[in-house]
């Protein structure tokens, strides 16, 4: 956190929009600008986005009618150049239930606005696309995230029309794929418009795995909601529970012990390693190279067994708790971790150099699913996908949390070297393959470094009674990218509003751009190389 | 005319291809599993699969016509008929009078033609995709196949399989250099015709990358059993052709129990070895990009062209 920058942006905004800003609040590294009028949102957001150079992290809508506030919109922008600042633009939606859209200036906002329209019934004026997102068989006029919608409400099913983009022309065919697929994967519908084998347009329709997590959390106590957070997307359990715990700890002002912080890093990185290896194996399968996949899956299995011996769960459930960690790492455990990861890494290097020597495999990856950097920037892509397209975003460095350290001061030469490295990344499946390989090695090194633990305990205790309606942003970097959880506490340490935005939500829209120069049989490979979660997106 | 014993052996040869073909598929699957460090199902698994599918009910799309229903039968009958023209462990097939190598290729084409029609017939998007890809492959594979056949036919003076195999069996090692090139071409064609990697992935679950599997995606129950069985027969026929045209040693040229026995054992050993080699190769390569596959077929065509030139030199 950097107070110099906080003050700088505060003064700059107050100077520029003195008549529009009602008040300013600070909360750790968050700076909230509360606007007088919702119609000033586009102007201020655009300033924050393009002049201050931030990325749209999420848009949060809350139904605060019960506390005499109306529907409140919070536009969260993250500064991702190591200044570690989140800028909130907050505005109350007027009685008319319309709010101005910012999607035309900030394309990444389009999906959030659709979500708000569907969940709260607030209409974004000026957003050309307000089709439903997840509630495929919900009756019109029922908005589940409003407080008036009770959790036990039974909703009748209703068929709804969904208009796909129609591509017309000589020889253009549509291929509908899913939502039920031939393999054991999650549900999602893909609508291809093809000319022969060439993909002209791809539209995805998701939401089939919608579970109503955000609504469900509103009835829960803080402890129970942690279990829910872990289960948002099974393979991101540590990232999600870390983000959740950090949000609650920030609200209640708990500072967790150094040892617990380091243990969070260790488990976070172990999660990253096993998932990256799994994705690399998936890429190999989808390129039709079962041998490489089989070898990598063996490594994944060994890591999952290591997970189990440490935490009792193969996918690291139950590692985190509010105020610390539930699962300590003894000296014996750390020796086990270091030796297992060491042997896994040795085999990993062998397999990767074998894969890189396979011309038929490398040829499939090269140039497949190339993501234009401009598109990635406009859509606010995060994680490996962004880094492979040459955008240097990583929450671990941009907004250091837990035991992660802010990146050390770099010499001008190192900065230029990093920039050149980023420029070289072309955003194709091969770049994503290589970024993952590199991250597996980095994470392994990081685990080893972090296992040098302090001895100050793993738990500080649960928060006492928290003042209602306080809120905070928790964030972490899952293996897919930035994960953001925003929590507003209600009465009696319950949750008033829980907004989750996983990396997949940011990254799904890019797939339509990634496949435009590809042919249909390369789609599964491109899809796997992006490694998107359906469950994490649909919530 | 042929004696009763010869006709009987002919019938046995045909039936042997039909009955042993799932075993070859099983051997290939087992080999692939072992190379991928899996234990894999037993080599008898394809038989169990066929029996299981035969017991199952069928689901037929109400959008489909008679073509969809007759396609598995046409496939099976065409390929089973082709099986009777192939000399297996005897240098000649008594049914050789009725058809030669060109007829076998023609029967393959018939089966493939109806499979493609059936893929289009169900009006599902994947069927169409599979059919269009299959047409692209076959338009390139068939010229390559014919060129290869011409080399063999020119070398041995006829397209009749019995003539060819009898002539090869009489010779010592590969007597003509052009046959080496024909063998290279034939090997690539076998991979393409039977939809092995790098052409098509027979084990894929990805609808969008399938070729043969996409065409037959809508089949279930007995029809699927027939389709899979005929696919196995086709593989066995092609392997038997490769073995008997390019490496026929051990094949029996007279009807005695001893020579027939040696012929049978050596044939099974050779075909199994070839199947293992193909399966091993499949494990070592990724599936190629769809539009790079014509390059591979071009290699087959070029190889057979060189063989052709060598013949006239």
Contacts between the chains, C-beta under 8 A, distances in Angstrom:
chain1	res1	chain2	res2	distance
A	173	B	125	7.5
A	173	B	128	7.5
A	174	B	125	7.4
A	175	B	125	4.3
A	175	B	126	7.8
A	175	B	129	6.9
A	175	B	208	7.9
A	176	B	125	6.3
A	177	B	125	7.7
A	177	B	207	6.4
A	177	B	208	6.7
A	181	B	207	7.1
A	182	B	205	4.6
A	182	B	206	7.0
A	182	B	207	5.1
A	183	B	205	3.9
A	183	B	206	6.9
A	196	B	132	7.7
A	197	B	133	8.0
A	197	B	290	6.3
A	197	B	291	7.5
A	284	B	286	7.7
A	286	B	206	6.5
A	286	B	209	7.9
A	287	B	286	4.5
A	287	B	287	6.5
A	288	B	197	6.0
A	288	B	198	7.4
A	288	B	201	4.6
A	288	B	204	6.9
A	288	B	209	7.3
A	288	B	286	5.0
A	288	B	287	2.7
A	289	B	285	7.3
A	289	B	286	3.7
A	289	B	287	7.4
A	290	B	32	7.2
A	290	B	36	5.2
A	290	B	203	7.1
A	290	B	283	6.8
A	291	B	35	6.3
A	291	B	36	5.4
A	291	B	283	4.9
A	291	B	284	6.8
A	292	B	286	7.9
A	293	B	36	7.9
A	294	B	36	3.9
A	294	B	37	5.2
A	294	B	38	6.6
A	295	B	37	7.0
A	298	B	37	6.8
A	358	B	285	7.5
A	358	B	286	6.5
A	360	B	198	6.3
A	360	B	285	4.7
A	360	B	286	4.3
A	360	B	287	7.7
A	360	B	288	6.0
A	361	B	286	4.2
A	363	B	286	8.0
A	363	B	288	7.4
A	363	B	289	6.6
A	363	B	292	7.3
A	364	B	286	5.7
A	364	B	287	7.3
A	364	B	288	7.6
A	364	B	289	6.2
A	519	B	289	7.8
A	519	B	290	6.0
A	519	B	291	6.9
A	520	B	129	6.8
A	520	B	208	5.3
A	521	B	208	5.9
A	521	B	209	4.2
A	521	B	289	7.8
A	521	B	290	4.9
A	522	B	289	7.1
A	522	B	290	7.9
A	523	B	208	5.2
A	524	B	206	4.4
A	524	B	208	5.8
A	524	B	209	6.0
